[in-house]
Amino acid sequence: MLAVAGVAPLSIAGATTHRAVAPARPIGSLLASLHSPFPNPYNEFGTFVAVSGDTAVVGFPGSAYDRAAAYIYGDHHGRWALDATLHHPATGSSGAFGGQVAVSGTTVVVAGSVGNTLSLFLYSRGHAGWPTTPTAVLADPGEHNGFGSWVAIGAATVVAGFAGIDGSAAGAYIYEQTAGTWPTTPTAVLTDPPPTSAGYTGSAVAIWGTTVVVGSSNDQGTCAVYIYGKGSTGWPTTPTTTLADPSAGPGDLFGGSLAISDSTVVVGDPFADQAEGVTYVYAKGSGGWPATPSTTLTNPSAPTHLFGASVAMSGTTIVISPWGGGQAPGAAYIYAMGGIGRPLTPTATLSDPFTTVNDYFGDMVGVSGTTAIVASPGDRSAGTPASAYIFQA
């Protein structure tokens, strides 16, 4: 049979015809631009972003000008559209709603507060679409300062970090859904392993299956990343593995950003290498997690600083961004593993579509499958608009 580029054969009743096949988009292609639905286009929409499959979430924790919200977008046959707008369930309240967001499958998590109590609001999509009221609310059980400072979700498990701000306790809570119901109290509590640490355990968290990763980053040279593997008796109270800061220098923020996919952990250290930033990749082998990085990725665009301020991973694809500050147009980088292993240079560079300074492109990144999302929350004082962008990964 004659092969025709871009056309797949189709047999019908003994005859052969052909149907068009959409060509694969190159990695790094811009797929969609998501702009603020608010009348005010400079409201820092896109401060927090997350993506899972055909669902993207964009958070906006509010300001003196606008009410906080979280926006859910869906991929409808290649066209991204706003599917739902979530506001704080208490009428007229903002409560830092949207201060963190996460999504896995058909469940979205939005951090916020009720009075003085910090909470996580969970929304589960049903046959009628996304609900406008929470499916469940997970309230801070200990009134820890910084509860929900970072959240992650994987399947039926939510991880909430509490970063121990102002000297309070630090750690992370694990909530596991059982028979379709979320618990009102944590399934497990992961506390800062070294009680005298100056770290902020829970400042970053990530989950994959039965593995939870918790960062303890600080500026005093005692950073670490803790890996917890769930066993037959449940979640351990002490880390299965501890990853030490390879540079261990004052001012480092090793573990300030985290990602995990399957048997690979990605750790951002945006203040390493004189604030140029470094990202470390740890690949688990037959002997367990390595004590030293399997791969070290350095800043490809110096003098852009703080490479590794945000990291994300899905499958064998890693997305990393520096801090998208106002000194130059921001960027994000895709590292896609090929036949010869993990590349040390970016497979693709995601450039700021707005091509200007002060829009903070790259403040946060996410990836799921072949879909990457990059935040660009803008700067009200500089007049740069707030957006989030979807790219081919």
C-alpha positions as CSV (number, residue, x, y, z in Angstrom):
1,M,0.0,0.0,0.0
2,L,1.2,3.5,-0.9
3,A,2.2,5.5,2.2
4,V,1.1,9.1,2.1
5,A,2.6,11.6,4.6
6,G,0.1,12.9,7.1
7,V,-2.6,10.5,5.9
8,A,-3.6,7.2,7.6
9,P,-5.2,4.3,5.6
10,L,-8.8,3.4,6.4
11,S,-10.5,0.2,5.1
12,I,-14.2,0.3,4.4
13,A,-16.0,-2.8,3.0
14,G,-12.9,-4.0,1.1
15,A,-12.1,-0.6,-0.3
16,T,-9.2,1.6,0.8
17,T,-9.6,5.3,1.5
18,H,-7.7,7.7,3.6
19,R,-8.4,10.2,6.4
20,A,-6.4,13.2,7.4
21,V,-4.2,13.0,10.5
22,A,-3.4,16.2,12.3
23,P,0.4,16.7,12.3
24,A,2.1,16.6,15.6
25,R,2.9,20.0,16.9
26,P,6.5,20.8,17.7
27,I,7.5,20.8,21.3
28,G,7.3,24.3,22.6
29,S,4.4,25.4,20.3
30,L,1.9,27.8,21.9
31,L,-1.5,26.2,22.1
32,A,-3.6,28.7,24.0
33,S,-3.5,32.1,25.7
34,L,-5.7,32.3,28.8
35,H,-6.4,35.9,29.8
36,S,-8.0,37.3,32.9
37,P,-11.9,37.1,32.8
38,F,-12.0,40.1,35.1
39,P,-12.7,43.5,33.6
40,N,-9.4,44.7,35.1
41,P,-6.7,42.9,33.0
42,Y,-3.9,43.7,35.5
43,N,-5.2,41.7,38.5
44,E,-2.3,39.2,38.7
45,F,-4.5,36.4,37.3
46,G,-2.3,33.4,36.9
47,T,-0.3,33.8,40.1
48,F,-0.8,30.0,40.6
49,V,-1.4,27.4,37.9
50,A,-1.8,23.6,37.6
51,V,-2.7,21.2,34.8
52,S,-3.9,17.6,34.6
53,G,-4.9,15.9,31.4
54,D,-7.5,18.2,29.7
55,T,-8.0,20.4,32.7
56,A,-6.0,23.5,33.7
57,V,-6.6,25.6,36.9
58,V,-5.5,29.2,37.2
59,G,-5.6,30.8,40.7
60,F,-5.8,34.5,41.7
61,P,-5.7,35.1,45.5
62,G,-7.4,38.5,45.3
63,S,-6.4,42.1,45.9
64,A,-7.9,45.4,47.1
65,Y,-9.3,45.7,43.6
66,D,-10.7,42.3,42.7
67,R,-12.3,39.3,44.4
68,A,-10.2,36.2,44.7
69,A,-11.0,33.3,42.3
70,A,-9.9,30.1,40.8
71,Y,-10.6,29.4,37.1
72,I,-11.0,26.0,35.6
73,Y,-10.3,25.6,31.9
74,G,-10.9,22.5,29.7
75,D,-9.4,21.4,26.4
76,H,-12.3,20.9,24.1
77,H,-10.9,19.2,21.0
78,G,-7.9,21.5,20.9
79,R,-9.7,24.6,22.0
80,W,-9.2,25.7,25.6
81,A,-12.2,27.4,27.2
82,L,-13.3,28.6,30.6
83,D,-15.4,25.8,32.2
84,A,-16.0,27.2,35.7
85,T,-15.2,30.1,38.0
86,L,-14.8,29.3,41.6
87,H,-15.1,31.9,44.4
88,H,-14.8,31.5,48.1
89,P,-17.9,29.7,49.4
90,A,-18.5,32.3,52.0
91,T,-20.5,35.0,50.2
92,G,-18.5,38.2,49.8
93,S,-15.3,36.7,51.2
94,S,-11.9,36.4,49.5
95,G,-10.0,34.8,52.2
96,A,-6.8,34.4,50.1
97,F,-8.9,31.9,48.0
98,G,-6.7,30.7,45.1
99,G,-3.5,31.2,47.1
100,Q,-2.5,27.7,45.9
101,V,-4.2,25.4,43.4
102,A,-3.7,21.7,42.4
103,V,-5.5,19.3,40.1
104,S,-5.6,15.6,39.4
105,G,-8.1,14.0,37.0
106,T,-11.5,15.3,38.0
107,T,-10.6,16.9,41.4
108,V,-9.4,20.4,41.9
109,V,-7.9,21.7,45.2
110,V,-8.0,25.4,46.1
111,A,-6.3,26.9,49.2
112,G,-8.1,29.6,51.2
113,S,-9.3,30.5,54.6
114,V,-12.4,30.7,56.7
115,G,-12.0,33.4,59.3
116,N,-8.6,32.7,60.9
117,T,-8.5,29.1,59.9
118,L,-6.7,28.1,56.7
119,S,-8.5,25.5,54.6
120,L,-8.4,23.5,51.4
121,F,-11.5,23.5,49.2
122,L,-12.0,20.4,47.0
123,Y,-14.1,20.4,43.9
124,S,-14.9,17.1,42.1
125,R,-16.3,17.2,38.6
126,G,-19.5,15.2,38.0
127,H,-21.8,14.5,35.1
128,A,-23.2,18.0,35.3
129,G,-19.7,19.5,35.3
130,W,-17.8,21.4,37.9
131,P,-19.7,22.3,41.1
132,T,-19.6,25.9,42.4
133,T,-19.6,24.8,46.0
134,P,-16.9,22.6,47.5
135,T,-17.3,18.9,47.5
136,A,-15.2,18.8,50.7
137,V,-13.3,21.2,52.9
138,L,-10.1,20.2,54.7
139,A,-9.5,22.6,57.6
140,D,-6.1,23.1,59.2
141,P,-6.3,20.7,62.2
142,G,-3.6,22.5,64.2
143,E,-3.9,26.1,63.1
144,H,-0.4,26.0,61.9
145,N,0.9,29.2,60.4
146,G,1.3,28.5,56.7
147,F,-1.1,25.5,56.3
148,G,-1.7,25.0,52.5
149,S,1.4,27.1,51.7
150,W,1.9,24.4,49.1
151,V,-0.6,21.7,48.0
152,A,-0.4,18.6,45.8
153,I,-2.9,16.0,44.7
154,G,-2.5,12.6,43.2
155,A,-5.5,10.4,42.5
156,A,-7.2,10.1,45.9
157,T,-4.5,11.7,48.1
158,V,-4.0,15.3,49.0
159,V,-0.8,16.6,50.6
160,A,-0.8,20.0,52.3
161,G,2.4,21.6,53.5
162,F,2.5,23.9,56.5
163,A,5.7,25.8,56.3
164,G,6.2,26.8,59.9
165,I,6.3,30.5,59.5
166,D,7.3,32.7,62.4
167,G,8.7,29.8,64.4
168,S,5.6,27.6,64.4
169,A,5.8,23.9,63.7
170,A,6.5,22.8,60.2
171,G,5.6,19.7,58.2
172,A,2.9,18.3,55.9
173,Y,-0.5,16.6,56.2
174,I,-1.7,13.7,54.1
175,Y,-5.4,13.2,53.4
176,E,-6.5,9.9,51.7
177,Q,-10.0,9.6,50.3
178,T,-11.8,6.4,51.3
179,A,-14.9,5.1,49.6
180,G,-15.4,8.5,47.9
181,T,-15.2,10.4,51.1
182,W,-12.4,12.8,52.2
183,P,-11.5,12.6,56.0
184,T,-12.0,15.6,58.3
185,T,-8.7,14.8,60.0
186,P,-5.3,14.0,58.3
187,T,-4.6,10.4,57.5
188,A,-0.9,11.0,58.4
189,V,1.1,13.9,59.8
190,L,4.7,14.4,58.6
191,T,6.6,16.6,61.0
192,D,10.0,18.2,60.5
193,P,12.4,15.3,61.1
194,P,15.1,17.5,62.8
195,P,13.2,19.2,65.6
196,T,15.9,22.0,65.9
197,S,16.1,22.6,62.1
198,A,15.8,26.2,60.8
199,G,14.1,24.8,57.7
200,Y,10.6,25.4,56.6
201,T,9.5,21.8,56.0
202,G,6.4,21.7,53.9
203,S,7.4,24.8,51.9
204,A,7.1,22.5,48.8
205,V,5.4,19.2,48.4
206,A,4.8,16.7,45.6
207,I,3.1,13.3,45.2
208,W,3.2,10.4,42.9
209,G,1.3,7.2,43.7
210,T,2.4,6.1,47.2
211,T,5.4,8.4,47.3
212,V,5.3,11.9,48.9
213,V,8.2,14.4,48.7
214,V,8.5,17.3,51.1
215,G,11.0,20.1,50.9
216,S,12.6,21.9,53.8
217,S,14.2,25.0,52.4
218,N,15.8,27.9,54.2
219,D,18.5,30.5,53.8
220,Q,20.8,29.1,56.6
221,G,22.5,26.3,54.7
222,T,20.5,23.4,56.3
223,C,18.1,22.6,53.4
224,A,16.9,19.0,52.8
225,V,14.3,17.1,50.8
226,Y,12.4,14.2,52.5
227,I,10.9,11.2,50.6
228,Y,8.2,9.2,52.2
229,G,7.1,5.8,50.7
230,K,3.8,4.3,51.9
231,G,4.2,0.7,53.0
232,S,1.9,-2.1,54.1
233,T,1.3,-0.4,57.4
234,G,0.6,3.0,56.0
235,W,2.7,6.2,55.8
236,P,5.9,6.3,57.8
237,T,6.5,9.0,60.4
238,T,10.1,9.4,59.5
239,P,11.5,9.8,55.9
240,T,12.3,6.8,53.8
241,T,15.1,8.8,52.3
242,T,16.6,12.2,52.9
243,L,18.2,14.1,50.1
244,A,20.9,16.5,51.3
245,D,21.7,19.8,49.6
246,P,24.6,19.1,47.2
247,S,25.9,22.7,47.5
248,A,24.9,23.3,51.2
249,G,25.8,26.9,50.9
250,P,24.3,29.8,52.9
251,G,21.5,31.4,51.0
252,D,20.5,28.2,49.2
253,L,16.9,27.2,48.8
254,F,17.4,23.5,47.9
255,G,13.9,22.0,48.0
256,G,12.2,25.4,47.4
257,S,10.4,23.7,44.4
258,L,9.7,20.0,43.8
259,A,8.2,17.6,41.3
260,I,8.0,13.8,41.1
261,S,6.9,11.4,38.4
262,D,7.2,7.7,38.7
263,S,10.7,7.0,40.0
264,T,12.2,10.5,39.4
265,V,12.3,13.5,41.8
266,V,13.2,17.0,40.6
267,V,14.5,19.5,43.1
268,G,14.9,23.2,42.4
269,D,17.6,25.2,44.2
270,P,17.0,28.7,42.7
271,F,19.7,30.5,44.9
272,A,22.5,28.1,44.2
273,D,25.5,29.1,42.0
274,Q,25.4,32.7,43.1
275,A,21.6,32.9,42.5
276,E,21.9,31.7,38.9
277,G,20.0,28.7,40.1
278,V,20.4,24.9,39.7
279,T,17.9,22.1,39.3
280,Y,18.8,18.5,40.5
281,V,17.3,15.3,39.1
282,Y,17.3,12.1,41.2
283,A,16.4,8.9,39.4
284,K,15.6,5.9,41.7
285,G,17.4,2.7,40.8
286,S,17.4,-0.9,41.9
287,G,19.3,0.2,45.0
288,G,16.8,2.9,45.9
289,W,17.1,6.7,45.8
290,P,20.6,8.0,45.1
291,A,22.5,10.1,47.7
292,T,23.7,12.4,45.0
293,P,21.9,13.9,41.9
294,S,21.7,11.7,38.8
295,T,21.7,14.8,36.7
296,T,22.4,18.5,37.4
297,L,20.7,21.1,35.2
298,T,22.3,24.5,35.2
299,N,20.8,27.8,34.1
300,P,20.8,27.9,30.3
301,S,20.1,31.7,30.1
302,A,22.4,33.5,32.6
303,P,22.2,36.2,33.7
304,T,18.5,35.3,34.2
305,H,18.5,34.4,37.9
306,L,16.8,31.8,40.1
307,F,16.6,29.0,37.6
308,G,14.6,26.3,39.3
309,A,12.2,28.7,41.1
310,S,9.4,26.5,39.7
311,V,9.7,22.9,38.4
312,A,7.2,20.4,37.1
313,M,7.4,16.9,35.7
314,S,5.2,14.4,33.9
315,G,6.5,11.1,32.5
316,T,10.0,11.8,31.3
317,T,9.4,15.5,30.6
318,I,10.6,18.2,32.9
319,V,9.7,21.9,32.8
320,I,11.8,24.4,34.7
321,S,11.6,28.2,34.9
322,P,13.6,30.9,36.5
323,W,11.9,33.6,38.5
324,G,9.9,35.5,36.0
325,G,10.9,38.9,37.4
326,G,10.8,42.3,35.7
327,Q,14.4,42.6,34.6
328,A,13.9,40.8,31.3
329,P,11.2,38.9,29.4
330,G,10.8,35.6,31.2
331,A,11.2,32.0,29.9
332,A,10.6,28.4,30.7
333,Y,12.5,25.3,29.5
334,I,11.4,21.9,28.5
335,Y,13.8,18.9,29.0
336,A,12.4,15.9,27.2
337,M,14.2,12.6,27.7
338,G,15.2,11.0,24.4
339,G,16.9,7.8,23.3
340,I,20.2,8.9,24.7
341,G,18.9,9.9,28.1
342,R,18.3,13.1,30.0
343,P,19.5,16.2,28.0
344,L,21.6,18.7,29.8
345,T,20.3,21.5,27.6
346,P,16.7,22.4,26.9
347,T,14.8,20.5,24.3
348,A,12.7,23.6,23.8
349,T,12.5,27.1,25.2
350,L,9.1,28.6,26.0
351,S,9.3,32.3,25.3
352,D,7.0,35.0,26.7
353,P,4.4,35.7,24.0
354,F,4.0,39.2,25.4
355,T,7.7,39.8,24.8
356,T,8.1,42.4,27.5
357,V,9.4,43.0,30.9
358,N,7.4,43.1,34.1
359,D,4.8,40.5,33.3
360,Y,6.5,37.8,35.4
361,F,6.2,35.1,32.7
362,G,7.5,31.8,34.2
363,D,6.5,32.5,37.9
364,M,5.0,29.0,38.0
365,V,4.9,26.1,35.6
366,G,3.0,22.8,35.3
367,V,3.0,19.9,33.0
368,S,0.8,16.9,32.3
369,G,1.5,14.5,29.4
370,T,2.2,16.7,26.4
371,T,0.6,19.9,27.9
372,A,2.6,22.5,29.8
373,I,1.2,25.6,31.5
374,V,3.2,28.8,32.3
375,A,2.0,31.5,34.6
376,S,2.4,35.2,33.7
377,P,0.6,37.1,36.5
378,G,1.6,40.6,35.2
379,D,2.4,43.7,37.2
380,R,-0.4,46.1,37.9
381,S,2.0,49.0,38.6
382,A,3.8,48.4,35.3
383,G,0.6,48.0,33.3
384,T,1.4,44.5,32.0
385,P,-1.6,42.2,31.7
386,A,-2.1,38.9,33.6
387,S,-2.2,35.7,31.6
388,A,-1.4,32.0,31.6
389,Y,-0.2,30.1,28.5
390,I,-0.6,26.6,27.3
391,F,2.3,25.0,25.4
392,Q,3.0,21.7,23.6
393,A,5.4,19.7,25.8
